[in-house]
Amino acid sequence: MWLVPLGVAAGALTTLAGLGGGLMLLLALSLAWTPQVALAVTSPALLVGNLHRLVLYREHVDWRVARRLAGGAIPGALMGGILVAAMPALVLKALLGLTTALALGRAAGKISWKWPPSMLFPAGLGVGALSATTGGAGLLMSPILLATGLNGTAYVSTGAACAFAMHVGRVGGYGLGGLLGGEVLFRSLALVVGILLGNFVADHFRHLISKRSEVLVEHGTLMACAVLAILGIGG
């Protein structure tokens, strides 16, 4: 089944780079199905995939950041994008551009400012709402996490904790909306198998990547995904 290798690629990409796998799945599945079906199929699979990634790297999670960001992401996802629906697309793209620029500036040593802890909860609300409507939450969550000063395994593991919480909200919202039927869950199960395999493969190779290469992979993937989102691809 073609969903399994697609899941392998998505799981490996997110485990190595901290993001990108979910967006890749949505881009691919949206070619075959409606956006609503693509979102409903990917959400349970990404929930399980992030839970597995969280278990793998649980000792590296920054729970201070994760609790605050996830605390906003869960109700934000349940609200189903009400906040985002009221925002012009240009505002969302501007926010994405600003947070990405901040993360890249920190990586280059040009910016020393960090995302303040007091802003993590409201940021989580916006990220959760975005995830329920477009699936592009990782594009805002990742630069926020990087802007707090996280990197490497701490960045990947904390992102997994936040994403798991967010997908709990998404699955709850989709379930209440009647989107999680038997066929959708069967397709999602196939993705789960692939994502778990991808997580295992990428985990095996993570120790072979140097710290410098790790930073380049994380920020390079973020920049590529941000460009796609700003151009309107996968949104």
C-alpha positions as semicolon CSV with decimal commas, in nm:
position;residue;x (nm);y (nm);z (nm)
1;M;0,000;0,000;0,000
2;W;0,140;0,338;-0,105
3;L;0,046;0,499;0,226
4;V;0,311;0,298;0,415
5;P;0,620;0,425;0,225
6;L;0,474;0,774;0,236
7;G;0,450;0,741;0,614
8;V;0,810;0,616;0,633
9;A;0,935;0,927;0,454
10;A;0,723;1,157;0,674
11;G;0,832;0,993;1,000
12;A;1,200;1,000;0,906
13;L;1,187;1,364;0,798
14;T;1,022;1,485;1,119
15;T;1,250;1,278;1,342
16;L;1,559;1,425;1,173
17;A;1,443;1,783;1,114
18;G;1,172;1,838;1,376
19;L;0,907;1,923;1,117
20;G;0,808;1,873;0,755
21;G;0,659;1,524;0,767
22;G;0,303;1,637;0,832
23;L;0,316;1,901;0,558
24;M;0,460;1,646;0,314
25;L;0,173;1,407;0,391
26;L;-0,088;1,676;0,337
27;L;0,068;1,785;0,008
28;A;0,065;1,425;-0,118
29;L;-0,277;1,322;0,012
30;S;-0,444;1,643;-0,107
31;L;-0,361;1,534;-0,462
32;A;-0,576;1,223;-0,416
33;W;-0,844;1,332;-0,168
34;T;-1,026;1,642;-0,050
35;P;-0,849;1,860;0,209
36;Q;-1,099;1,749;0,475
37;V;-1,021;1,380;0,415
38;A;-0,646;1,448;0,404
39;L;-0,660;1,631;0,739
40;A;-0,875;1,360;0,899
41;V;-0,652;1,075;0,777
42;T;-0,324;1,235;0,883
43;S;-0,424;1,355;1,229
44;P;-0,458;1,017;1,411
45;A;-0,140;0,894;1,240
46;L;0,057;1,204;1,339
47;L;-0,077;1,172;1,695
48;V;0,067;0,819;1,723
49;G;0,387;0,916;1,544
50;N;0,454;1,207;1,777
51;L;0,372;0,995;2,082
52;H;0,630;0,740;1,968
53;R;0,888;1,016;1,907
54;L;0,810;1,157;2,252
55;V;0,872;0,818;2,413
56;L;1,201;0,778;2,224
57;Y;1,338;1,115;2,340
58;R;1,142;1,171;2,662
59;E;1,457;1,243;2,865
60;H;1,535;1,547;2,646
61;V;1,195;1,722;2,662
62;D;1,191;2,077;2,798
63;W;0,867;2,038;2,993
64;R;0,859;2,405;3,096
65;V;0,819;2,503;2,732
66;A;0,607;2,201;2,636
67;R;0,346;2,249;2,909
68;R;0,283;2,612;2,821
69;L;0,275;2,570;2,445
70;A;0,070;2,247;2,456
71;G;-0,165;2,401;2,714
72;G;-0,272;2,652;2,452
73;A;-0,257;2,415;2,155
74;I;-0,519;2,170;2,287
75;P;-0,808;2,418;2,329
76;G;-0,690;2,602;2,017
77;A;-0,723;2,284;1,810
78;L;-1,063;2,207;1,963
79;M;-1,189;2,551;1,868
80;G;-1,138;2,439;1,511
81;G;-0,970;2,743;1,368
82;I;-1,214;3,015;1,469
83;L;-0,930;3,257;1,535
84;V;-0,756;3,175;1,209
85;A;-1,075;3,200;1,004
86;A;-1,108;3,561;1,117
87;M;-0,754;3,649;1,009
88;P;-0,667;3,761;0,655
89;A;-0,428;3,521;0,480
90;L;-0,175;3,803;0,455
91;V;-0,163;3,833;0,837
92;L;-0,098;3,459;0,878
93;K;0,180;3,470;0,619
94;A;0,333;3,771;0,793
95;L;0,330;3,591;1,129
96;L;0,490;3,286;0,970
97;G;0,756;3,502;0,808
98;L;0,836;3,689;1,132
99;T;0,866;3,381;1,351
100;T;1,077;3,201;1,091
101;A;1,305;3,503;1,052
102;L;1,349;3,514;1,431
103;A;1,445;3,147;1,444
104;L;1,689;3,178;1,154
105;G;1,836;3,496;1,302
106;R;1,901;3,318;1,630
107;A;2,067;3,028;1,449
108;A;2,297;3,270;1,268
109;G;2,386;3,448;1,592
110;K;2,234;3,775;1,471
111;I;1,946;3,783;1,722
112;S;1,976;3,710;2,093
113;W;1,609;3,769;2,186
114;K;1,415;3,458;2,293
115;W;1,043;3,389;2,273
116;P;0,916;3,491;2,621
117;P;0,760;3,209;2,830
118;S;0,457;3,428;2,902
119;M;0,370;3,425;2,531
120;L;0,387;3,048;2,484
121;F;0,027;2,979;2,594
122;P;-0,137;3,232;2,356
123;A;0,102;3,120;2,083
124;G;-0,021;2,764;2,143
125;L;-0,381;2,876;2,097
126;G;-0,299;3,013;1,752
127;V;-0,093;2,709;1,654
128;G;-0,371;2,472;1,764
129;A;-0,635;2,665;1,572
130;L;-0,416;2,667;1,261
131;S;-0,359;2,292;1,287
132;A;-0,731;2,216;1,283
133;T;-0,797;2,415;0,966
134;T;-0,487;2,385;0,747
135;G;-0,257;2,128;0,906
136;G;0,027;2,381;0,888
137;A;0,079;2,408;1,263
138;G;0,435;2,280;1,255
139;L;0,534;2,580;1,049
140;L;0,446;2,811;1,338
141;M;0,531;2,575;1,625
142;S;0,881;2,497;1,502
143;P;1,012;2,855;1,479
144;I;0,855;2,930;1,819
145;L;1,040;2,634;1,973
146;L;1,365;2,729;1,801
147;A;1,322;3,089;1,917
148;T;1,309;2,970;2,279
149;G;1,668;2,850;2,232
150;L;1,595;2,479;2,184
151;N;1,790;2,276;1,929
152;G;1,889;1,920;1,847
153;T;1,716;1,637;2,031
154;A;1,561;1,878;2,285
155;Y;1,394;2,062;1,997
156;V;1,267;1,742;1,833
157;S;1,142;1,590;2,160
158;T;0,972;1,906;2,289
159;G;0,811;1,954;1,949
160;A;0,682;1,596;1,965
161;A;0,528;1,659;2,309
162;C;0,352;1,973;2,186
163;A;0,241;1,811;1,861
164;F;0,101;1,508;2,044
165;A;-0,111;1,732;2,267
166;M;-0,225;1,934;1,966
167;H;-0,329;1,624;1,771
168;V;-0,532;1,503;2,069
169;G;-0,737;1,818;2,024
170;R;-0,755;1,774;1,647
171;V;-0,872;1,413;1,667
172;G;-1,133;1,512;1,925
173;G;-1,261;1,791;1,703
174;Y;-1,270;1,577;1,389
175;G;-1,443;1,298;1,580
176;L;-1,713;1,532;1,703
177;G;-1,750;1,660;1,348
178;G;-1,807;1,309;1,212
179;L;-1,491;1,298;0,998
180;L;-1,334;0,985;1,152
181;G;-1,520;0,703;0,983
182;G;-1,399;0,344;0,940
183;E;-1,232;0,399;0,602
184;V;-1,050;0,709;0,727
185;L;-0,918;0,523;1,031
186;F;-0,805;0,227;0,814
187;R;-0,607;0,462;0,592
188;S;-0,465;0,634;0,898
189;L;-0,352;0,296;1,036
190;A;-0,147;0,237;0,721
191;L;0,021;0,573;0,774
192;V;0,090;0,484;1,139
193;V;0,284;0,173;1,030
194;G;0,495;0,381;0,792
195;I;0,556;0,668;1,035
196;L;0,671;0,434;1,312
197;L;0,913;0,266;1,071
198;G;1,040;0,607;0,961
199;N;1,091;0,712;1,323
200;F;1,299;0,399;1,391
201;V;1,513;0,446;1,080
202;A;1,583;0,815;1,147
203;D;1,653;0,747;1,516
204;H;1,920;0,497;1,411
205;F;2,099;0,761;1,202
206;R;2,058;1,067;1,427
207;H;2,380;0,998;1,616
208;L;2,574;1,007;1,287
209;I;2,481;1,371;1,224
210;S;2,713;1,642;1,358
211;K;2,575;1,929;1,565
212;R;2,638;2,174;1,282
213;S;2,464;1,950;1,029
214;E;2,176;1,904;1,274
215;V;2,121;2,280;1,291
216;L;2,143;2,311;0,913
217;V;1,887;2,032;0,864
218;E;1,645;2,182;1,120
219;H;1,659;2,537;0,990
220;G;1,689;2,441;0,624
221;T;1,374;2,230;0,644
222;L;1,194;2,508;0,830
223;M;1,290;2,761;0,563
224;A;1,180;2,531;0,279
225;C;0,843;2,458;0,444
226;A;0,789;2,827;0,522
227;V;0,853;2,922;0,158
228;L;0,599;2,662;0,043
229;A;0,341;2,791;0,291
230;I;0,397;3,157;0,199
231;L;0,356;3,066;-0,168
232;G;0,026;2,904;-0,078
233;I;0,132;2,540;-0,125
234;G;-0,017;2,302;0,128
235;G;-0,224;2,570;0,296
